[in-house]
Amino acid sequence: MAWTAWEGVMGTLDGKKALVTGAARGIGRAIALRFARDGADVAVADLNLDGARAVAEEIEALGRNAMAVRVDVREQPQIRAMLELAVGGLGRIDVLANNAGVVRVERFLDVSEAHWDLVMDVNAKGVFFVMQAVARQMLAQTPGADGLRGRIINTASIAAKPGGRPMFTPYAASKAAVWSMTQSAAIAVAPHVTVNCVCPGAVDTAMWEQIDAEWGEIEGLQKGEVWQRRIDPIPLGRAEVPDDVAGMFAFLAGPDAAYITGQSFTVDGGLVPG
């Protein structure tokens, strides 16, 4: 049986309504399922509608309400439609896990304009306009029992931290932008909504399989070599799994994080100091 970080903590999100973007697989799927296990109803949003539907079915099997929504976060009309459907189905949005993202591996000198635009449009522009639209909705809602009208949690990355990432410069830049936007948004919507971000490390997902393949092709490495090289230095001695990240999202969505905003939380097993 695969190792999992979740041990069955129940009830911290009872009655809450959550929207998770990029939720058809990987980290987003783990967040959506963790929210449901903790008591939330979830709108599962992704460009891959079939994948979103599959996750929604998993949530319903846990006894929670779920709905699948197709969205391309690069398009503001689709963001507005996603939000309208989610609010129509759930009644309100108490928690946003703003997780949709893409990565492309390329040497610094070989990055094309199309490569740059794709990564920045999804990871920076998309994150901003989803956050903006949901913040407006939250500010119009009545406060919950904790006095807050909502929680926004963005997915950044350890790639946003100092040190440079010359094999995926646009990705690192986009995630640094998420970190900065989180701080700005936290001030803009205080005291009614909290805004934080999570910085995962090397997570065992399809995205890292893609990084391994693209990087390996560029440098002539065998399959799995880039991945192994990345996880070998992790002080906790194992690769990160999506549930490790989902646990931090659950904490930031829950009652113990009501007084936390504008912060960045690294979940990487000690890979990047500070």
Buried (B, 14 or more C-beta within 10 A) or exposed (E): EEEEBBEEEEEBBEEBBBBBBBBBBBBBBBBBBBBBBBBBBBBBBBBBBEBBBBBBEBBBEEEBBBBBBBBBBBBBEBBEBBBEBBBEBBEBBBBBBBBBBBBBBBEEEEBEEEBBEBBBBBBBBBBBBBBBBBBEBBEEBEEBEBEBBBBBBBBBBBBBBEEEBEBBBBBBBBBBBBBBBBBEBBEBBEEBBBBBBBBBBBBBBEBBEBBBBBBBEBEEBEEEBBBEEBBEEBEEEEBBBBBBBBBBBBBBBBEEBBEBBBBBBBBBBEBBEE
